[in-house]
Amino acid sequence: MEGLPGLRLLWALAALGNAASEIAAETYPPPVTNFSISVKNLCTISWHWSPPEVVNTTCTLWYDSYLGENQEISSNNYRVEEVALNERICLQVRSLCSVASTNPSDAVEMCTLPPEGDPESAVTRLQCIWYNLSQMNCTWLPGKKTPPKANYTLYYWYHSLEKSLRCTNYYMEDQLTGCSFDLHKVNVSSSDKIQIMVTDTTGTIRPSYNVILLNSVKPDPPIITVLSLQNDSLYVEWESSENFESSCLVYQVQVTDSKPKTYRVEEAKSKCYISQASQELSGNSREKNCLVIELTDRDTQYTVRVRAKTSKYCFEDVDLWSAWSPEKIIGQKPDLTFYTITLLSIPIAISISTLLLLLYLKRLKIIIFPPIPDPGKIFKEMFGDQNDDTLHWKKYDIYEKQIKEETDSVVLVENLKKTSQ
């Protein structure tokens, strides 16, 4: 009986040791093992690992993995990500004994290798736009060290494909090189991603990768079906692409009248049904889009066009507007002949009136204020230079005297002849 307290003490010490070991095992679990990495498709990276070899039975394993700043805690011993492989990609994994554990194991890291080739030979500005949910267009610029006349090759993959496909429809757009391929919404959704890789057929340039969320969507332009003037209002009705649900598009209606400096843009938010008369003609009663705009001048010609973009409720709002629809014109264009003649006649009339007024004012001034004689001129004529005047009168007297003498002589000779006879 005397040894009983000693036994109890030994049991207590053993229990404490077991608890301490369990706590230590739970606090610091061993790291994961057999870490491996693989790449499939074009940009799908898969990391796999095995649980730690020695783990306490009370430890429920969780794994804390880091891909850059992207953290994920999961009980799965793998992680799959779609990442553009343009550089070295590394994943770090730590094991935990609980989700809330603050004492993980040491990190184990596994990285991919960067693509081969000179980084400056890879294409730049690789981007893709999904046109009308039916066709994907990808464009890019050549790299600084891309060989001239490089024969590019584009590969693509998304979840509906068993393997990556090669694009065949290449084109040039200014300085951009592009390739387009069919991509229908029936096969993919806006939450899917598409993997793109561009290289050349000879393998001389470094491959360039891109992973794109299918949210960069550009719809086709709408078609204006009805344009009319109703009760001093302009009524516009149009149809959009059938590839989109009615709630996935928003519109802008641009109305420009024939008068200068009048421009107005309205965003259509209302829906309408076609009128009964239109329905009877077309046999179609499906929902359409419309907008009613109040007018200030009915006797004016209006030019209307519409464009669309995807709604933020269905796709990411990247502000990719469609092209404008073909313009439609309604209303009467004012006769510019009258305005032209009026504009030309106004300055002519003003000029003539100004000239007549100036002449009238000059005549009126002469009548009201007659010119006053200059006394200096009068005295100058009376008492001017007498030498010239005296000489003038002397010449006149001599000339007149000579003529008189000659006349008298003739008369005298005639009288003498008569007397002699």
Buried (B, 14 or more C-beta within 10 A) or exposed (E): EEEEEEEEEEEEEEEEEEEEEBEEBBEBBBBBEEBEBEBEBBBBBEBBBEBBEEBBEEBBBBBBBBBEEEEBBEEEBEBEBBBBBBEEBBBBBBBBBEEEBEEBBEBBEBEBEEBEBEBEBBBEEBBBBBBBBBBBBBBBEBBEBBEEEBEBBBBBBBBEBEEBEEBEEEEEEEEBBBBBBEBEBEEBEBEBBBBBBBBBEEEBBBBBBBBBEBBBBBBBBBEBBBBEEEEEEBBBBBBBBEBBEEEBBBBBBBBBBBEEEEEEEBEBEEEBEBEEEBEEEEEEEEEBBBBBBEBEEEEBBBBBBBBBBBBEEBBBEEEBBBEBBEEBEBBEEBEEEEEEEEEEEEEEEEEEEEEEEEEEEEEEEEEEEEEEEEEEEEEEEEEEEEEEEEEEEEEEEEEEEEEEEEEEEEEEEEEEEEEEE
